[in-house]
Amino acid sequence: MGAIEHASHFGWDSTARGTLDIYDQVIGSIQKSLEA
């Protein structure tokens, strides 16, 4: 529990979502370049 509370205190949730957003952008640009 301590580690989870520590991570959430430093915005782990928003960090994880930001990372997923970056992955989505990278995957999208790769797919576009493959289709081009």
C-alpha positions in Angstrom: 0.0 0.0 0.0 2.8 2.4 0.8 4.3 2.2 -2.7 0.9 2.8 -4.3 0.2 5.8 -2.1 3.7 7.1 -2.9 3.2 6.7 -6.6 -0.3 8.3 -6.6 1.0 11.2 -4.6 3.4 12.0 -7.5 0.6 11.7 -10.1 1.2 8.2 -11.3 -2.3 8.1 -12.9 -1.7 11.2 -15.0 1.8 10.0 -15.9 0.5 6.6 -17.1 -2.2 8.3 -19.2 0.4 10.6 -20.7 2.6 7.7 -21.6 -0.4 5.9 -23.3 -1.2 9.0 -25.3 2.4 9.1 -26.5 2.2 5.4 -27.5 -1.0 6.1 -29.4 0.6 9.0 -31.3 3.7 7.0 -32.2 1.7 3.9 -33.3 -0.6 6.2 -35.4 2.3 7.9 -37.2 3.9 4.5 -37.9 0.7 3.2 -39.4 0.4 6.3 -41.6 4.0 6.0 -42.8 3.4 2.3 -43.6 0.3 3.1 -45.6 1.9 6.0 -47.5 
